[in-house]
Amino acid sequence: MATLNRVYLIGNLTRDPEVRTTPNGTCICRLGLAVTRQFRNADGSSREEVLFIEVDSFGRQAETIARYMSKGRLILIEGRLRLDQWESQNGEKRSRIMVVAENFQFLTAPNRQQDGEGQSYGRDDGGRQQQQQRRGNRPSRAESEGDEAATEEEEDEEVPF
């Protein structure tokens, strides 16, 4: 019999990512994700159900998430379920289901960060000022011709990874 352990989640971060490093140097990033489900009751009234999920990511992926994401940002996580088991200080056996991120995609603009060369990423002003600085203050094709599709292409080039 075949089995499958695959999860796709889109949600908002409930807190800033927590980063730690293992003794062998592997970066681990833990984040809380709030996933909302909206539905109607039998009587027709609208309801909302929120599920809070813990997600772990590792390595370079963990570093990227920690650097560019913060509380409230929207992210897509693709991963697998993992069962964590431990014993509490009282001697009680505890467990929880978590998600291990294998892929992700930012669904909102990343936080404003600087790379080692002082280059800023993110958008405080819609990204136009930063785009012009990179192009030497000459207008983009979209700005000079009014082409919205070109603006979208240039904004995609702005993401540093």
Residue, then its C-alpha position, 0 to 999 in steps of 0.5 A: m500500500a502506498t502512503l503520502n505525507r505532504v502538506y500545503l499551507i498558506g497562512n500568516l506568521t503569528r510571531d517573528p521566526e525563531v532561529r537557533t543553530t545546532p552544534n554542527g552548524t545547521c540553522i533551524c527556524r521555527l515559525g508559528l503559522a495561522v491558517t484560517r478556514q471560513f465556512r457557513n453553519a447550517d443556519g447560514s451564518s458565517r464562521e471562521e476557524v483558525l488553526f495554529i501550526e508550528v513549522d520547522s525549516f532547516g539550512r539555507q531555507a531557514e536562514t532565508i525565512a528568518r531574514y525576510m519574514s516577520k509577524g503577520r507576513l503571508i507565506l506558502i509552506e510545502g512540507r510534511l508532518r512530523l510527530d514530536q514526542w517528549e516527557s515533561q518535567n512532571g514525567e508526563k508523556r507529551s506529543r504534538i504534530m508539526v510541519v517540516a518545511e521542504n519548500f516555501q514561497f513568500l506571498t507578501a513582499p519581504n521585510r526591508q533588509q540589507d545585504g553585505e554590500g549595503q543594498s536594500y531589499g523590500r518596499d517602503d515606497g512601492g519599490r520605485q525609488q529602489q528600482q530607479q537607484r539600481r537603474g541610475n535614476r533613469p525611468s523604467r520602460a513601464e514608467s516611460e511607456g505606461d506599460e504595467a506588465a513591464t513593471e511586474e517583470e521589473e518587480d520580480e527582478e527585485v527579489p534577491f533570491 
